[in-house]
Amino acid sequence: MSAVVDSELTKEERRVLNSTDIAKLILRLSVGVLILFHGVDKIINGIGGVKHLTVNAGAPEFLAYGVYIGEIAMPILIILGLYARVASLVLAFNMLVAIFLAYGGSIFVLGKHGAPLMELPLLYFTLSIVIFLLGSGKYSVNNN
């Protein structure tokens, strides 16, 4: 069946469907938009929880404001594809800090559905590394 469908596609349609640049765009948009929701929530509701976790870890409270860089500035750069590799590394670092602060004592604890408690920040960390490795692709501001 796929051979029949493939033979019915034009050369241009096959090129578009096999484009890794579209996959890179979807990856960047997905990660960037979803992390941006977290950042907007922190703008609206504040970062009291992040400050609390930061101080409990023994770090100065002002470091909590770095969450705005990781969850507002970097996702915007990732969405645009503007220095996406650098932005994705900063986001990956942000996620490592989030894992340490929020789940430091329960890194290997599983939730009631069998997934690690730190599943979401770990997923964002992993996808950020993938963006770093792949680059931003053709559909980006600086095409890297």
C-alpha positions in Angstrom: 0.0 0.0 0.0 2.7 2.5 0.9 4.5 1.9 -2.4 1.3 2.8 -4.3 0.8 5.9 -2.2 4.5 6.8 -2.6 4.3 6.5 -6.3 1.3 8.8 -6.5 3.2 11.6 -4.8 5.1 14.2 -6.8 8.8 14.7 -6.3 8.1 17.9 -4.3 5.6 16.2 -2.0 8.0 13.4 -1.3 10.7 16.0 -0.5 8.5 17.8 1.9 7.3 14.7 3.6 10.9 13.5 4.1 12.2 16.8 5.3 14.1 16.7 8.6 13.8 20.5 8.6 10.0 20.2 9.2 10.7 17.8 12.1 13.2 20.2 13.6 10.6 23.0 13.3 7.9 20.9 15.0 10.4 19.9 17.8 11.4 23.5 18.4 7.8 24.8 18.4 6.6 22.0 20.7 9.3 22.4 23.3 9.4 26.2 23.1 5.7 26.7 23.4 5.2 24.2 26.1 8.0 25.6 28.3 6.8 29.1 27.6 3.5 28.2 29.3 5.5 27.4 32.4 7.2 30.8 32.2 4.0 32.7 31.6 2.6 31.0 34.7 5.5 32.2 36.7 5.0 35.7 35.4 1.3 35.6 36.4 1.6 33.7 39.7 5.2 34.6 40.8 8.1 32.4 41.6 7.6 32.0 45.4 7.9 28.2 45.0 11.1 28.4 43.1 12.5 30.9 45.6 11.6 28.5 48.4 13.3 25.5 46.7 16.4 27.6 45.9 16.8 28.8 49.5 16.2 25.2 50.9 19.0 24.0 48.6 21.3 26.5 50.2 21.6 28.8 47.2 21.0 32.6 47.3 17.3 33.5 46.6 18.2 35.8 43.7 19.2 32.7 41.7 15.6 31.8 41.5 15.1 34.6 39.0 17.1 32.6 36.5 13.9 30.7 35.9 12.7 33.6 33.8 15.7 33.2 31.5 15.1 29.5 31.2 11.4 29.6 30.8 10.7 32.9 29.0 13.8 34.0 27.1 15.2 30.7 25.9 11.9 29.3 24.7 11.3 32.4 22.6 14.8 31.9 21.0 14.1 28.2 20.5 10.7 29.0 18.8 12.3 31.5 16.5 15.3 29.3 15.8 17.6 32.2 16.9 20.7 30.7 18.5 18.6 27.6 19.2 21.6 25.4 20.1 22.8 27.8 22.8 19.2 28.4 24.0 18.6 24.7 24.2 21.7 24.2 26.3 20.6 26.9 28.7 17.1 25.3 28.8 18.7 21.9 29.5 20.7 23.4 32.4 17.5 25.0 33.7 15.8 21.6 33.6 18.7 20.0 35.5 18.4 22.7 38.2 14.7 22.1 38.3 15.2 18.4 38.7 17.8 18.9 41.5 15.7 21.5 43.3 12.2 19.9 43.0 13.2 16.2 42.9 16.6 16.0 44.5 15.6 13.6 47.2 13.3 11.5 45.0 15.2 11.2 41.7 14.5 7.4 41.5 11.0 7.5 42.9 8.2 6.4 40.7 4.7 7.9 40.7 1.5 6.0 40.9 1.4 5.3 37.2 5.0 3.9 37.1 6.7 6.9 35.6 9.5 8.8 37.4 8.2 11.8 39.4 10.6 14.0 37.5 9.3 12.8 34.2 8.3 16.2 32.7 11.5 18.1 33.4 13.5 15.1 32.4 11.6 15.0 29.1 12.3 18.7 28.5 15.9 18.2 29.4 16.2 15.3 26.8 14.4 17.3 24.1 16.6 20.3 24.7 19.7 18.1 24.1 18.1 16.8 20.9 17.6 20.4 19.7 21.2 21.1 20.5 22.4 18.1 18.6 20.1 18.7 15.5 20.3 22.5 15.3 17.4 24.7 14.3 17.0 23.7 10.7 16.0 25.6 7.6 12.9 27.1 9.0 14.5 29.4 11.5 15.9 32.9 11.9 19.5 32.0 11.6 19.2 28.6 9.8 21.6 26.6 12.0 
